[in-house]
Amino acid sequence: YIAENELMRRHTTFAIGGPADLFVQPKTRRELTAALAVLRERNIPFLLLGNGSNMLVADAGIRGAVVCTSELDEVRVNEDNTVSAEAGALLSRIARRAQRSGLTGAEFAGGIPGSLGGAVYMNAGAYDGTMAGIVQETEFVDGEGNICTLKGDEHRTSVFRKHPDWTVLRSTMQLQNGDSAAILDKMNDFAQRRRDKQPLNFPSAGSTFKRPVGHFAGQLIEQAGLKGTSVGAAQVSEKHAGFLINRGGATCDDMLRLIELVQNRVREQFGVELECEVRIVK
């Protein structure tokens, strides 16, 4: 699938973002590597997109191309208690497949609203786990178009953040034998905690700020009296102050102004710098 001027608000969990000059959605690994080769050959800048769950895109959109991996979503359970998944596979689906196969270790990923490629890139984590804790190896395309393999311990160093021109193709996760019913109970418990605490009924990018050392971002924001504060249709969630949400029709500018307001107020009141966890694409 290739389209011009595709609105990025259709492809991000914030539901914010203007048009991408070119939107490319390969269906196979071969199509993905071929598309990357053509873009590099023509010196067209490109942005990789999975589920768009940790991204705030400018209202003016994105110059160049967006390469979306969401169609590359194969998940395979292997005999050696490993699970292999392509870059576009949703973490929720990977966790469910592992659970049905009686494999434990991926429960934490069940409620993270992202795909494997982005999760490996960010070393996503929740509750009792991180991707670096379970990923055994990752196959990727480097900046020159070579297919390479990254081994387990190297995932802990956020190496993909240091090489934004690397593209995740597939990862293999090492899990352990467990009881399928007990694994499901744990996943359901995590899911209930999320529903109780998080504003899942509004578009957001999850937790907006990184956890500052010795503090909780949401707690500081709430103590600063900012719960429910709005800029345009962007709002600090009334349910969990660590989440900034789109009440409907929020622009990137609304959200950026709200982020800045929150950072300034928390700095003034508590002397703590809140670092934005969301990737801002202008």
LUMSE-870357 format. One record per residue (C-alpha): residue number from 1; residue in one letter; chain; x, y, z. Coordinates in Angstrom, 3 decimals. Layout:
// residues N
node num:NUM; residuo:a; cadena:A; xx:X; yy:Y; zz:Z $
...
//
This chain:
// residues 282
node num:1; residuo:y; cadena:A; xx:0.000; yy:0.000; zz:0.000 $
node num:2; residuo:i; cadena:A; xx:1.409; yy:3.410; zz:-1.016 $
node num:3; residuo:a; cadena:A; xx:-0.405; yy:6.724; zz:-0.561 $
node num:4; residuo:e; cadena:A; xx:0.393; yy:10.428; zz:-0.773 $
node num:5; residuo:n; cadena:A; xx:-0.599; yy:12.950; zz:1.905 $
node num:6; residuo:e; cadena:A; xx:-1.826; yy:10.289; zz:4.341 $
node num:7; residuo:l; cadena:A; xx:-3.031; yy:11.910; zz:7.591 $
node num:8; residuo:m; cadena:A; xx:-0.902; yy:10.703; zz:10.474 $
node num:9; residuo:r; cadena:A; xx:-3.702; yy:11.182; zz:12.983 $
node num:10; residuo:r; cadena:A; xx:-5.160; yy:7.955; zz:11.522 $
node num:11; residuo:h; cadena:A; xx:-1.996; yy:6.077; zz:12.471 $
node num:12; residuo:t; cadena:A; xx:-1.104; yy:7.336; zz:15.978 $
node num:13; residuo:t; cadena:A; xx:-2.760; yy:6.529; zz:19.309 $
node num:14; residuo:f; cadena:A; xx:-2.825; yy:10.285; zz:20.092 $
node num:15; residuo:a; cadena:A; xx:-5.022; yy:10.710; zz:16.964 $
node num:16; residuo:i; cadena:A; xx:-2.933; yy:13.797; zz:16.146 $
node num:17; residuo:g; cadena:A; xx:-0.792; yy:14.641; zz:13.123 $
node num:18; residuo:g; cadena:A; xx:-0.877; yy:16.144; zz:9.647 $
node num:19; residuo:p; cadena:A; xx:-0.123; yy:14.482; zz:6.298 $
node num:20; residuo:a; cadena:A; xx:2.956; yy:12.459; zz:5.392 $
node num:21; residuo:d; cadena:A; xx:4.246; yy:13.230; zz:1.887 $
node num:22; residuo:l; cadena:A; xx:4.448; yy:9.491; zz:1.195 $
node num:23; residuo:f; cadena:A; xx:3.013; yy:6.619; zz:3.251 $
node num:24; residuo:v; cadena:A; xx:4.354; yy:3.131; zz:2.507 $
node num:25; residuo:q; cadena:A; xx:2.879; yy:-0.013; zz:4.088 $
node num:26; residuo:p; cadena:A; xx:4.761; yy:-3.133; zz:2.956 $
node num:27; residuo:k; cadena:A; xx:3.057; yy:-6.511; zz:3.343 $
node num:28; residuo:t; cadena:A; xx:6.158; yy:-8.709; zz:3.432 $
node num:29; residuo:r; cadena:A; xx:9.713; yy:-8.574; zz:4.686 $
node num:30; residuo:r; cadena:A; xx:10.925; yy:-8.510; zz:1.073 $
node num:31; residuo:e; cadena:A; xx:8.691; yy:-5.509; zz:0.281 $
node num:32; residuo:l; cadena:A; xx:9.995; yy:-3.734; zz:3.408 $
node num:33; residuo:t; cadena:A; xx:13.679; yy:-4.206; zz:2.582 $
node num:34; residuo:a; cadena:A; xx:13.025; yy:-3.219; zz:-1.064 $
node num:35; residuo:a; cadena:A; xx:11.172; yy:-0.050; zz:-0.001 $
node num:36; residuo:l; cadena:A; xx:14.011; yy:0.928; zz:2.357 $
node num:37; residuo:a; cadena:A; xx:16.562; yy:0.368; zz:-0.427 $
node num:38; residuo:v; cadena:A; xx:14.644; yy:2.605; zz:-2.853 $
node num:39; residuo:l; cadena:A; xx:14.209; yy:5.387; zz:-0.270 $
node num:40; residuo:r; cadena:A; xx:17.921; yy:5.313; zz:0.602 $
node num:41; residuo:e; cadena:A; xx:18.924; yy:5.231; zz:-3.072 $
node num:42; residuo:r; cadena:A; xx:16.836; yy:8.348; zz:-3.748 $
node num:43; residuo:n; cadena:A; xx:17.909; yy:10.080; zz:-0.522 $
node num:44; residuo:i; cadena:A; xx:14.313; yy:10.362; zz:0.650 $
node num:45; residuo:p; cadena:A; xx:14.164; yy:10.767; zz:4.449 $
node num:46; residuo:f; cadena:A; xx:11.882; yy:8.244; zz:6.119 $
node num:47; residuo:l; cadena:A; xx:10.300; yy:7.580; zz:9.486 $
node num:48; residuo:l; cadena:A; xx:9.514; yy:4.064; zz:10.709 $
node num:49; residuo:l; cadena:A; xx:6.089; yy:3.567; zz:12.239 $
node num:50; residuo:g; cadena:A; xx:4.599; yy:0.583; zz:14.038 $
node num:51; residuo:n; cadena:A; xx:1.415; yy:1.112; zz:16.025 $
node num:52; residuo:g; cadena:A; xx:2.153; yy:4.835; zz:16.511 $
node num:53; residuo:s; cadena:A; xx:1.657; yy:4.496; zz:20.257 $
node num:54; residuo:n; cadena:A; xx:4.508; yy:6.678; zz:21.507 $
node num:55; residuo:m; cadena:A; xx:4.510; yy:9.456; zz:18.924 $
node num:56; residuo:l; cadena:A; xx:3.271; yy:13.029; zz:18.635 $
node num:57; residuo:v; cadena:A; xx:3.294; yy:14.203; zz:15.012 $
node num:58; residuo:a; cadena:A; xx:3.311; yy:17.877; zz:13.970 $
node num:59; residuo:d; cadena:A; xx:0.172; yy:19.450; zz:12.511 $
node num:60; residuo:a; cadena:A; xx:2.186; yy:20.243; zz:9.359 $
node num:61; residuo:g; cadena:A; xx:2.822; yy:16.531; zz:8.944 $
node num:62; residuo:i; cadena:A; xx:5.981; yy:14.713; zz:7.883 $
node num:63; residuo:r; cadena:A; xx:8.234; yy:15.550; zz:4.946 $
node num:64; residuo:g; cadena:A; xx:9.544; yy:12.521; zz:3.135 $
node num:65; residuo:a; cadena:A; xx:8.160; yy:9.033; zz:3.692 $
node num:66; residuo:v; cadena:A; xx:6.580; yy:7.091; zz:6.542 $
node num:67; residuo:v; cadena:A; xx:7.206; yy:3.343; zz:6.403 $
node num:68; residuo:c; cadena:A; xx:4.558; yy:1.487; zz:8.419 $
node num:69; residuo:t; cadena:A; xx:5.346; yy:-2.078; zz:9.511 $
node num:70; residuo:s; cadena:A; xx:1.893; yy:-2.991; zz:10.831 $
node num:71; residuo:e; cadena:A; xx:1.269; yy:-5.616; zz:8.115 $
node num:72; residuo:l; cadena:A; xx:4.425; yy:-7.537; zz:9.063 $
node num:73; residuo:d; cadena:A; xx:2.837; yy:-9.247; zz:12.031 $
node num:74; residuo:e; cadena:A; xx:3.713; yy:-12.947; zz:12.010 $
node num:75; residuo:v; cadena:A; xx:4.050; yy:-14.542; zz:15.474 $
node num:76; residuo:r; cadena:A; xx:5.526; yy:-18.032; zz:15.777 $
node num:77; residuo:v; cadena:A; xx:5.868; yy:-20.217; zz:18.899 $
node num:78; residuo:n; cadena:A; xx:8.916; yy:-22.492; zz:18.670 $
node num:79; residuo:e; cadena:A; xx:9.697; yy:-25.817; zz:20.358 $
node num:80; residuo:d; cadena:A; xx:12.533; yy:-24.389; zz:22.495 $
node num:81; residuo:n; cadena:A; xx:10.185; yy:-22.102; zz:24.492 $
node num:82; residuo:t; cadena:A; xx:10.981; yy:-19.131; zz:22.283 $
node num:83; residuo:v; cadena:A; xx:8.510; yy:-16.891; zz:20.458 $
node num:84; residuo:s; cadena:A; xx:9.541; yy:-15.188; zz:17.211 $
node num:85; residuo:a; cadena:A; xx:7.630; yy:-12.150; zz:15.982 $
node num:86; residuo:e; cadena:A; xx:7.893; yy:-9.677; zz:13.130 $
node num:87; residuo:a; cadena:A; xx:8.263; yy:-5.937; zz:13.738 $
node num:88; residuo:g; cadena:A; xx:4.584; yy:-5.087; zz:13.235 $
node num:89; residuo:a; cadena:A; xx:3.175; yy:-7.749; zz:15.581 $
node num:90; residuo:l; cadena:A; xx:1.262; yy:-6.179; zz:18.465 $
node num:91; residuo:l; cadena:A; xx:2.659; yy:-6.908; zz:21.929 $
node num:92; residuo:s; cadena:A; xx:-0.830; yy:-7.825; zz:23.128 $
node num:93; residuo:r; cadena:A; xx:-1.010; yy:-10.559; zz:20.475 $
node num:94; residuo:i; cadena:A; xx:2.477; yy:-11.863; zz:21.293 $
node num:95; residuo:a; cadena:A; xx:1.568; yy:-12.086; zz:24.999 $
node num:96; residuo:r; cadena:A; xx:-1.699; yy:-13.928; zz:24.217 $
node num:97; residuo:r; cadena:A; xx:0.071; yy:-16.447; zz:21.954 $
node num:98; residuo:a; cadena:A; xx:2.653; yy:-17.106; zz:24.671 $
node num:99; residuo:q; cadena:A; xx:-0.069; yy:-17.563; zz:27.294 $
node num:100; residuo:r; cadena:A; xx:-2.027; yy:-20.036; zz:25.146 $
node num:101; residuo:s; cadena:A; xx:1.195; yy:-22.019; zz:24.686 $
node num:102; residuo:g; cadena:A; xx:1.833; yy:-22.108; zz:28.442 $
node num:103; residuo:l; cadena:A; xx:4.867; yy:-19.812; zz:28.239 $
node num:104; residuo:t; cadena:A; xx:5.544; yy:-17.239; zz:30.961 $
node num:105; residuo:g; cadena:A; xx:7.663; yy:-14.078; zz:30.860 $
node num:106; residuo:a; cadena:A; xx:5.721; yy:-11.902; zz:28.419 $
node num:107; residuo:e; cadena:A; xx:2.724; yy:-11.101; zz:30.642 $
node num:108; residuo:f; cadena:A; xx:3.943; yy:-7.530; zz:31.258 $
node num:109; residuo:a; cadena:A; xx:3.673; yy:-6.793; zz:27.525 $
node num:110; residuo:g; cadena:A; xx:-0.004; yy:-7.750; zz:27.244 $
node num:111; residuo:g; cadena:A; xx:-1.333; yy:-4.254; zz:27.888 $
node num:112; residuo:i; cadena:A; xx:1.352; yy:-2.171; zz:26.189 $
node num:113; residuo:p; cadena:A; xx:-0.359; yy:-0.643; zz:23.115 $
node num:114; residuo:g; cadena:A; xx:2.611; yy:-0.993; zz:20.772 $
node num:115; residuo:s; cadena:A; xx:4.196; yy:-3.298; zz:18.240 $
node num:116; residuo:l; cadena:A; xx:7.351; yy:-5.342; zz:18.611 $
node num:117; residuo:g; cadena:A; xx:9.611; yy:-3.064; zz:16.540 $
node num:118; residuo:g; cadena:A; xx:8.810; yy:0.038; zz:18.573 $
node num:119; residuo:a; cadena:A; xx:8.984; yy:-1.911; zz:21.843 $
node num:120; residuo:v; cadena:A; xx:12.478; yy:-3.203; zz:21.050 $
node num:121; residuo:y; cadena:A; xx:13.530; yy:0.280; zz:19.885 $
node num:122; residuo:m; cadena:A; xx:12.320; yy:1.844; zz:23.162 $
node num:123; residuo:n; cadena:A; xx:13.043; yy:-1.168; zz:25.416 $
node num:124; residuo:a; cadena:A; xx:9.402; yy:-0.939; zz:26.509 $
node num:125; residuo:g; cadena:A; xx:8.442; yy:-2.230; zz:29.918 $
node num:126; residuo:a; cadena:A; xx:5.626; yy:-2.396; zz:32.437 $
node num:127; residuo:y; cadena:A; xx:5.016; yy:-3.845; zz:35.891 $
node num:128; residuo:d; cadena:A; xx:7.593; yy:-6.604; zz:36.328 $
node num:129; residuo:g; cadena:A; xx:9.319; yy:-6.763; zz:32.954 $
node num:130; residuo:t; cadena:A; xx:11.109; yy:-5.134; zz:30.024 $
node num:131; residuo:m; cadena:A; xx:11.723; yy:-6.210; zz:26.448 $
node num:132; residuo:a; cadena:A; xx:15.487; yy:-6.403; zz:27.091 $
node num:133; residuo:g; cadena:A; xx:14.723; yy:-8.992; zz:29.765 $
node num:134; residuo:i; cadena:A; xx:13.174; yy:-11.454; zz:27.313 $
node num:135; residuo:v; cadena:A; xx:14.574; yy:-10.657; zz:23.840 $
node num:136; residuo:q; cadena:A; xx:17.213; yy:-13.212; zz:22.859 $
node num:137; residuo:e; cadena:A; xx:18.077; yy:-11.741; zz:19.460 $
node num:138; residuo:t; cadena:A; xx:16.838; yy:-9.233; zz:16.913 $
node num:139; residuo:e; cadena:A; xx:17.261; yy:-9.260; zz:13.170 $
node num:140; residuo:f; cadena:A; xx:17.460; yy:-5.775; zz:11.651 $
node num:141; residuo:v; cadena:A; xx:18.464; yy:-3.817; zz:8.557 $
node num:142; residuo:d; cadena:A; xx:21.302; yy:-1.369; zz:9.194 $
node num:143; residuo:g; cadena:A; xx:21.807; yy:2.060; zz:7.620 $
node num:144; residuo:e; cadena:A; xx:23.536; yy:0.561; zz:4.571 $
node num:145; residuo:g; cadena:A; xx:20.848; yy:-2.041; zz:3.899 $
node num:146; residuo:n; cadena:A; xx:22.714; yy:-5.008; zz:5.423 $
node num:147; residuo:i; cadena:A; xx:20.733; yy:-7.579; zz:7.392 $
node num:148; residuo:c; cadena:A; xx:22.333; yy:-7.991; zz:10.842 $
node num:149; residuo:t; cadena:A; xx:21.628; yy:-9.705; zz:14.168 $
node num:150; residuo:l; cadena:A; xx:21.753; yy:-8.178; zz:17.641 $
node num:151; residuo:k; cadena:A; xx:22.218; yy:-10.532; zz:20.613 $
node num:152; residuo:g; cadena:A; xx:20.469; yy:-10.471; zz:23.990 $
node num:153; residuo:d; cadena:A; xx:22.535; yy:-8.303; zz:26.332 $
node num:154; residuo:e; cadena:A; xx:23.011; yy:-5.623; zz:23.685 $
node num:155; residuo:h; cadena:A; xx:19.279; yy:-4.766; zz:23.876 $
node num:156; residuo:r; cadena:A; xx:19.802; yy:-3.254; zz:27.343 $
node num:157; residuo:t; cadena:A; xx:21.919; yy:-0.383; zz:25.988 $
node num:158; residuo:s; cadena:A; xx:19.106; yy:1.167; zz:23.886 $
node num:159; residuo:v; cadena:A; xx:21.353; yy:0.628; zz:20.864 $
node num:160; residuo:f; cadena:A; xx:18.476; yy:1.189; zz:18.423 $
node num:161; residuo:r; cadena:A; xx:17.881; yy:4.701; zz:19.792 $
node num:162; residuo:k; cadena:A; xx:21.503; yy:5.471; zz:18.958 $
node num:163; residuo:h; cadena:A; xx:20.954; yy:4.195; zz:15.402 $
node num:164; residuo:p; cadena:A; xx:17.590; yy:5.562; zz:14.195 $
node num:165; residuo:d; cadena:A; xx:18.436; yy:4.377; zz:10.662 $
node num:166; residuo:w; cadena:A; xx:18.304; yy:0.724; zz:11.799 $
node num:167; residuo:t; cadena:A; xx:15.044; yy:-1.110; zz:11.085 $
node num:168; residuo:v; cadena:A; xx:13.839; yy:-4.019; zz:13.229 $
node num:169; residuo:l; cadena:A; xx:12.664; yy:-6.989; zz:11.162 $
node num:170; residuo:r; cadena:A; xx:12.050; yy:-9.701; zz:13.753 $
node num:171; residuo:s; cadena:A; xx:12.900; yy:-10.601; zz:17.351 $
node num:172; residuo:t; cadena:A; xx:13.081; yy:-13.907; zz:19.189 $
node num:173; residuo:m; cadena:A; xx:12.036; yy:-13.919; zz:22.844 $
node num:174; residuo:q; cadena:A; xx:13.140; yy:-16.549; zz:25.367 $
node num:175; residuo:l; cadena:A; xx:10.283; yy:-17.532; zz:27.696 $
node num:176; residuo:q; cadena:A; xx:9.781; yy:-20.286; zz:30.287 $
node num:177; residuo:n; cadena:A; xx:7.273; yy:-23.066; zz:30.821 $
node num:178; residuo:g; cadena:A; xx:4.383; yy:-22.020; zz:33.018 $
node num:179; residuo:d; cadena:A; xx:0.763; yy:-22.769; zz:33.811 $
node num:180; residuo:s; cadena:A; xx:-1.512; yy:-21.311; zz:31.135 $
node num:181; residuo:a; cadena:A; xx:-4.342; yy:-20.509; zz:33.589 $
node num:182; residuo:a; cadena:A; xx:-1.975; yy:-18.806; zz:36.071 $
node num:183; residuo:i; cadena:A; xx:-0.404; yy:-16.769; zz:33.255 $
node num:184; residuo:l; cadena:A; xx:-3.872; yy:-15.661; zz:32.124 $
node num:185; residuo:d; cadena:A; xx:-4.761; yy:-14.661; zz:35.700 $
node num:186; residuo:k; cadena:A; xx:-1.635; yy:-12.504; zz:35.879 $
node num:187; residuo:m; cadena:A; xx:-2.409; yy:-10.855; zz:32.518 $
node num:188; residuo:n; cadena:A; xx:-6.005; yy:-10.202; zz:33.599 $
node num:189; residuo:d; cadena:A; xx:-4.754; yy:-8.653; zz:36.859 $
node num:190; residuo:f; cadena:A; xx:-2.435; yy:-6.297; zz:34.937 $
node num:191; residuo:a; cadena:A; xx:-5.287; yy:-5.424; zz:32.551 $
node num:192; residuo:q; cadena:A; xx:-7.645; yy:-4.626; zz:35.429 $
node num:193; residuo:r; cadena:A; xx:-5.028; yy:-2.395; zz:37.066 $
node num:194; residuo:r; cadena:A; xx:-4.686; yy:-0.501; zz:33.797 $
node num:195; residuo:r; cadena:A; xx:-8.445; yy:-0.055; zz:33.425 $
node num:196; residuo:d; cadena:A; xx:-8.710; yy:1.176; zz:37.027 $
node num:197; residuo:k; cadena:A; xx:-5.881; yy:3.708; zz:36.776 $
node num:198; residuo:q; cadena:A; xx:-5.515; yy:4.788; zz:33.159 $
node num:199; residuo:p; cadena:A; xx:-7.763; yy:6.885; zz:30.868 $
node num:200; residuo:l; cadena:A; xx:-8.088; yy:4.176; zz:28.209 $
node num:201; residuo:n; cadena:A; xx:-11.248; yy:5.751; zz:26.732 $
node num:202; residuo:f; cadena:A; xx:-9.352; yy:8.751; zz:25.283 $
node num:203; residuo:p; cadena:A; xx:-6.563; yy:8.907; zz:22.684 $
node num:204; residuo:s; cadena:A; xx:-3.170; yy:9.236; zz:24.380 $
node num:205; residuo:a; cadena:A; xx:0.417; yy:8.089; zz:24.027 $
node num:206; residuo:g; cadena:A; xx:0.411; yy:6.363; zz:27.397 $
node num:207; residuo:s; cadena:A; xx:2.520; yy:7.849; zz:30.173 $
node num:208; residuo:t; cadena:A; xx:3.672; yy:11.232; zz:28.806 $
node num:209; residuo:f; cadena:A; xx:6.721; yy:11.797; zz:31.019 $
node num:210; residuo:k; cadena:A; xx:9.582; yy:9.592; zz:32.157 $
node num:211; residuo:r; cadena:A; xx:9.678; yy:8.779; zz:35.833 $
node num:212; residuo:p; cadena:A; xx:11.995; yy:11.328; zz:37.508 $
node num:213; residuo:v; cadena:A; xx:14.498; yy:9.911; zz:40.004 $
node num:214; residuo:g; cadena:A; xx:12.895; yy:9.647; zz:43.436 $
node num:215; residuo:h; cadena:A; xx:9.458; yy:10.783; zz:42.270 $
node num:216; residuo:f; cadena:A; xx:6.382; yy:9.794; zz:40.275 $
node num:217; residuo:a; cadena:A; xx:5.516; yy:12.146; zz:37.410 $
node num:218; residuo:g; cadena:A; xx:1.750; yy:11.750; zz:37.814 $
node num:219; residuo:q; cadena:A; xx:1.941; yy:12.467; zz:41.538 $
node num:220; residuo:l; cadena:A; xx:3.963; yy:15.663; zz:41.016 $
node num:221; residuo:i; cadena:A; xx:1.567; yy:16.863; zz:38.313 $
node num:222; residuo:e; cadena:A; xx:-1.428; yy:16.184; zz:40.558 $
node num:223; residuo:q; cadena:A; xx:0.227; yy:17.918; zz:43.540 $
node num:224; residuo:a; cadena:A; xx:0.855; yy:20.924; zz:41.278 $
node num:225; residuo:g; cadena:A; xx:-2.932; yy:21.171; zz:40.868 $
node num:226; residuo:l; cadena:A; xx:-2.890; yy:20.372; zz:37.166 $
node num:227; residuo:k; cadena:A; xx:-5.371; yy:17.484; zz:36.972 $
node num:228; residuo:g; cadena:A; xx:-7.967; yy:18.345; zz:34.344 $
node num:229; residuo:t; cadena:A; xx:-6.008; yy:21.350; zz:33.028 $
node num:230; residuo:s; cadena:A; xx:-6.572; yy:21.885; zz:29.285 $
node num:231; residuo:v; cadena:A; xx:-4.980; yy:23.670; zz:26.360 $
node num:232; residuo:g; cadena:A; xx:-7.480; yy:23.518; zz:23.531 $
node num:233; residuo:a; cadena:A; xx:-8.636; yy:19.903; zz:23.360 $
node num:234; residuo:a; cadena:A; xx:-5.459; yy:18.568; zz:25.025 $
node num:235; residuo:q; cadena:A; xx:-5.982; yy:17.774; zz:28.698 $
node num:236; residuo:v; cadena:A; xx:-4.177; yy:16.427; zz:31.752 $
node num:237; residuo:s; cadena:A; xx:-6.285; yy:13.341; zz:32.488 $
node num:238; residuo:e; cadena:A; xx:-8.596; yy:13.630; zz:35.483 $
node num:239; residuo:k; cadena:A; xx:-8.127; yy:9.894; zz:36.058 $
node num:240; residuo:h; cadena:A; xx:-4.296; yy:9.791; zz:36.010 $
node num:241; residuo:a; cadena:A; xx:-2.290; yy:13.024; zz:35.849 $
node num:242; residuo:g; cadena:A; xx:0.661; yy:11.260; zz:34.205 $
node num:243; residuo:f; cadena:A; xx:-1.396; yy:10.896; zz:31.029 $
node num:244; residuo:l; cadena:A; xx:-2.086; yy:13.779; zz:28.657 $
node num:245; residuo:i; cadena:A; xx:-5.115; yy:12.992; zz:26.513 $
node num:246; residuo:n; cadena:A; xx:-6.841; yy:14.174; zz:23.359 $
node num:247; residuo:r; cadena:A; xx:-10.405; yy:15.094; zz:24.309 $
node num:248; residuo:g; cadena:A; xx:-11.283; yy:15.207; zz:20.601 $
node num:249; residuo:g; cadena:A; xx:-9.723; yy:17.307; zz:17.856 $
node num:250; residuo:a; cadena:A; xx:-6.584; yy:18.312; zz:19.774 $
node num:251; residuo:t; cadena:A; xx:-3.746; yy:19.634; zz:17.628 $
node num:252; residuo:c; cadena:A; xx:-0.046; yy:18.954; zz:18.072 $
node num:253; residuo:d; cadena:A; xx:0.336; yy:22.591; zz:19.098 $
node num:254; residuo:d; cadena:A; xx:-2.296; yy:22.129; zz:21.845 $
node num:255; residuo:m; cadena:A; xx:-0.414; yy:19.111; zz:23.190 $
node num:256; residuo:l; cadena:A; xx:3.032; yy:20.746; zz:23.015 $
node num:257; residuo:r; cadena:A; xx:1.764; yy:23.804; zz:24.877 $
node num:258; residuo:l; cadena:A; xx:0.208; yy:21.583; zz:27.554 $
node num:259; residuo:i; cadena:A; xx:3.443; yy:19.569; zz:27.910 $
node num:260; residuo:e; cadena:A; xx:5.382; yy:22.807; zz:28.359 $
node num:261; residuo:l; cadena:A; xx:2.856; yy:24.159; zz:30.879 $
node num:262; residuo:v; cadena:A; xx:3.120; yy:20.966; zz:32.959 $
node num:263; residuo:q; cadena:A; xx:6.927; yy:20.963; zz:32.826 $
node num:264; residuo:n; cadena:A; xx:7.136; yy:24.626; zz:33.850 $
node num:265; residuo:r; cadena:A; xx:4.681; yy:24.280; zz:36.748 $
node num:266; residuo:v; cadena:A; xx:6.380; yy:21.163; zz:38.158 $
node num:267; residuo:r; cadena:A; xx:9.808; yy:22.798; zz:37.834 $
node num:268; residuo:e; cadena:A; xx:8.590; yy:25.969; zz:39.604 $
node num:269; residuo:q; cadena:A; xx:6.887; yy:24.129; zz:42.461 $
node num:270; residuo:f; cadena:A; xx:9.180; yy:21.167; zz:43.062 $
node num:271; residuo:g; cadena:A; xx:12.435; yy:21.890; zz:41.217 $
node num:272; residuo:v; cadena:A; xx:12.029; yy:18.670; zz:39.233 $
node num:273; residuo:e; cadena:A; xx:12.582; yy:18.446; zz:35.473 $
node num:274; residuo:l; cadena:A; xx:9.999; yy:16.279; zz:33.738 $
node num:275; residuo:e; cadena:A; xx:11.430; yy:14.676; zz:30.619 $
node num:276; residuo:c; cadena:A; xx:8.959; yy:13.916; zz:27.853 $
node num:277; residuo:e; cadena:A; xx:8.736; yy:10.204; zz:27.082 $
node num:278; residuo:v; cadena:A; xx:6.716; yy:10.700; zz:23.903 $
node num:279; residuo:r; cadena:A; xx:8.665; yy:10.975; zz:20.648 $
node num:280; residuo:i; cadena:A; xx:7.869; yy:14.340; zz:19.042 $
node num:281; residuo:v; cadena:A; xx:8.075; yy:14.279; zz:15.246 $
node num:282; residuo:k; cadena:A; xx:8.162; yy:17.659; zz:13.512 $
//
